[in-house]
Amino acid sequence: MSMEILQCKNCSTVIAVANDCIRVTMKERHGIFLKCVNLAEVEREYRDPSFSILATDVKCVACQAFLGYKIQRVEDPAIEFPKEGQFVMFLHQLDAAFQVHANDAAPP
């Protein structure tokens, strides 16, 4: 089994595993991820009144590039995606870095 690693396009910091992308939306510009790493949440909040979603900006911890949003609260239970705690990432800000294979030996 192999996993494709996604990295920040600006600085190559690892951000996510492609398998954690559960949905691609909005003309394939956004990906909804279950988990992401190496992100800092910005205090600025974004509220979408039409969908009753509260989110915070997330940026790369290394280069501070704005990469997407973390969903903090979804007030409308009818909304299927995204859910609280998930990440909406801008796919144009991420690059496929490399693949990790399950049978690869761990580095010493």
N, C-alpha and C positions, 0 to 999 in steps of 0.2 A: 504494500500500500504506500502511496506517495501523497504528500501534501504540498500544494503550491503556496509559497510564502509571498505575501504582499508587503511592499515597502513604500515609504514616503518617496514620491517622485523627486522631491527637492534634495533630500539628504541621505536616502537609502536606509533609514531607520525602519526596522521591522514593525509593522502595524497589525497585521492580521494573517490568518490562514484562510485561503480561498474557500475551504469547506465550511467555514463559519458564516459565509454569505448565504442567507436563506431566501433572499428575493432581490431581483434587480427591477428597479422602477424608473419611471419618468424617462422614457426613451433611452434606457440603459445608461443614464448619467449618474444614478444613485444606486448604492447597494445597501441592503439592510443586513447588518451583521449581529450575530449573537454575542461575540466577544471581540475585543480589540485590545492591544497593548501599546505601551509607550505613547499614551495620549494624556494631555492635561486638559481638564475642564476649565473653561473660562467662565467667570461669574455672570457674564451677560446672558440673559435668558431670551429665548425666542418663543413666542406664543403664536400659534396658528388658530385664530378664532373660528375658522370654518370647520376645523376638525377637532377642536378642543384638545390640542396637544401642547405640552410645555416641554421645551428642550433647552439644553445648554450647548454652546459651541464647544468643539474639541479641536485641539491643535497638537501637532507633533511636538514631543518634549524636547527634541534636539534642535530643530530649526524654527519652531513656532509657526509653521505653515498651518493655515486653517484647513482642516480636512473634512469636517462634517459636524454632526450633532449627536448628542446622547439624549435619548428620550427619558425625561424625568417623570412625566405624568401624562396619562391618556384619560381624559374625563368621559369620553364617550365609549361605553362598553361594546358598541356595535363595530368599532374600528378593529379590523383584523390585523393590519400591519401599519406602522410599527407598534410594538408593545413597550412597556416601561423597561428600562435597562438596556434596550437594544441601541445600536448605533446606525445612523444613516450617514454613510460615507460617500464623498464625491469620488467616483471611480476614476475620473481624469487626473486626480491627485495621487493615485496609487499605481505602482508598477509591479508586475510579477517579477520577483527577485530570483528565486531558485526553488528547486523541489527537494524536499527531505523525504527519504525513503525509510520505511519502518525498520528495515533490516540493516540500515547504515549503523556502523559502530559509533558510539558517542565519543566525542573528542576526549583525550586524556586530561 
